[in-house]
Amino acid sequence: MRKALALAGLAGLLALTGCGKEVAGSPSPAAVSTDHTAAKTPPGDPLTLGPDGVGKVKLGDSTAELKAAGVKVEENWSSDKDCPDVADVPAGPNATGTLQISKKDGVAIIEAGKGMHTPEGITFDSPLAAVQKAYPNMTTVSHDSDGGEYLARVPGSNPEVVYRILTTKGDKVVGRFQLKFAENDCDD
């Protein structure tokens, strides 16, 4: 009896999965994207940085897509060959984020501007303890008595997307934060 139930369960599972065959309407393994493009979602609050962008700008957007959306793209002053373009993205009254745009990945880094926050409520001057609570998976890149650098996976986003959080005031509060591809051509 047990063997019959186990076989019946296995047969049902195989029927549901199609025995490895493609099911109409589902992507084949070869069709699944492995690029750096963050999940696309409708434009959100222009002051919320994450999970995949800020306002209408998303990680992975190309220079052409940004220009079509009315974002003024300029040449990077550092003449970085891999990351040749930069742009300011208005994010609300008195709030401007900065974009670093890679030839390969499109928008690779979004630096938060005044007034911006993450969906979890992290913003400038948030205490490090609040950041650790919001992102328990956060890892330390470096830190000393002046401040630190931390990376945290972004909840609800592509696993290759992280927050880069820089602290100040004795490693106690957020001084800068970015939404970025963990691996990109624009990192300093």
N, C-alpha and C positions, 0 to 999 in steps of 0.2 A: 504494500500500500504506500509506504513512504517513497519507495523508488518510483512508483507511478506518479505520485504528486510532484516529485522533483522533476521528472521528465516532462510532465504537463506544464510546470512552471517555466522550464527551460524552453520548451516549444513556444510558449506564449511570448517570452522575452525575445526569442529569435524572430518571431512573426512581427513584433513591434519594431525591432531594429532593422528588419529587412535583410538580415544575414549579411550585412556589409554592403548591400547594394544601395545605390542612390535612391532616395525617395523623391518623387516629383516635388519640385519647389524647394528642396533643401540643397545647400551648396555641397559640392564634392570637396574632399579634403584639399585638392589642388586649388579650389576657388576661394578658400579661406585666406584672407589677407593677413600678412605678417608684417606689414609696414608700420611706420610710426604714427599713423593717423589716429587721433583720438576719436572716440565715439562721437558722432554728430548728434546734437540735440538742438531743439529750437532755441533761438536767442533768449537769454535770461536777463536777470537783473544786471544792469551795467556796472554795478559795484561789486558783484560777486565773482571772485576769481576761482573758477573750478566748477564742476569737475573736469571740463574739457576746454575751457576758454574763459573769455570775459565778454559779456554782451554778445554781439554778432561775430566776434573774432574767435576762432577755434585753433587750437594747436593743429598743425598740419596744413593750414590754409596757405596757398601759394601766393606769391607776390601779385600775380594776375587776379586772383580771387579777392585779395585785399583791395587792390585798385578798383575793381568792379564794385566793391561795397563802399567806395568813397573814402578809403583810408589812404592818407598821403604817405607813400613809401619813399624813403630817401636812401642814398648810398651810405653805408656804414663808414663813419669817420676813421675807423681803424684800418680800413682797406683789407679786411679779412676776406680772403678768397673763397672760403667755404661758407661764410655767413655775410654776404655782401650787402644786405639790406636791413634797415631798421625803420621803425615807425612808432609814432605816438598814437595811442588809441584812447579817444575820449571815453571816460567811464562815468560821467556824471558831472555835476557842478564842482569845479575845482579839483577834479580827479582825472589824472592821465596816467595810463599804464604805458610801458615801453615794450615793443616787440623786437625780438631778434629773429631774423628770417634767414634760414639756411637754403642753399640751392637744392640740396637733397631732400630735406624734411619739411620745407615750408616754415611756418611759424614754429620755432623750436623752443623759445623761451618767452614768457610773458612776465614782466616785472611789475609788481603791484604799485599803484600810485596812491596818493593820499585818499583816504576814505574807503578804499577797497577792503574786502574781507573775504575769507573763505566761506563755503557753505556752513562750516562748523563754527563760524564766528571768530576765527583768528584774524587779527589785524595788527597794525602797528601798535607797539607798546603792550601787546598781550603778554601776560607773564609766561615764562617758560613752562611752569606747571600746567597752565591751561593748554598749551600746545601739546605737552606730553599726554594729557587726558584726551584731547581730541584725536591724537594720532599715536596710539600706544605702540604702533609698529615703527616708530621713528628711530632712525639710527644716527649716531654721532659721526660726523666726518672729521671734525676737529673742534677743540675748544680750549680756552685759556681764561685767565682772569679778566680779560677784556670782553670776550664774547665767544660765540660758537657758531658752527655751521652744522645743520641737521638736514636729513632727507627723510621724507615720509611718503609712503604710497598714498595716492589720492583715492578716497572711497568713491566707488561708483564710476571709475574711469578705467581706461586701458591700463593693464599692469605695468606698462613702460612709462607711465606718467607719474611724476613725483612733485611734491612741494619741496623747494629748497628754502630753508628758513635760516636767517642769519640773526643772531642775537647780539645785543649790546648791553651796556650798563652792568658790566660784571657778569655776563651770561645770564641775565635775569629776564629781559624782555625782548620782544621781536623788534628788530631794527629795519629789516628788509625781508621780503618774501617773494617767491617766484613760483609759477606753474611752468613745468618744463618736461620735455622728454628726458628721461634719465641719461640716455646716450644721445648726444647731438653734436653738431659741428660748431656750435656757437658758444660753448662753455669757455669761461676764462681760465 
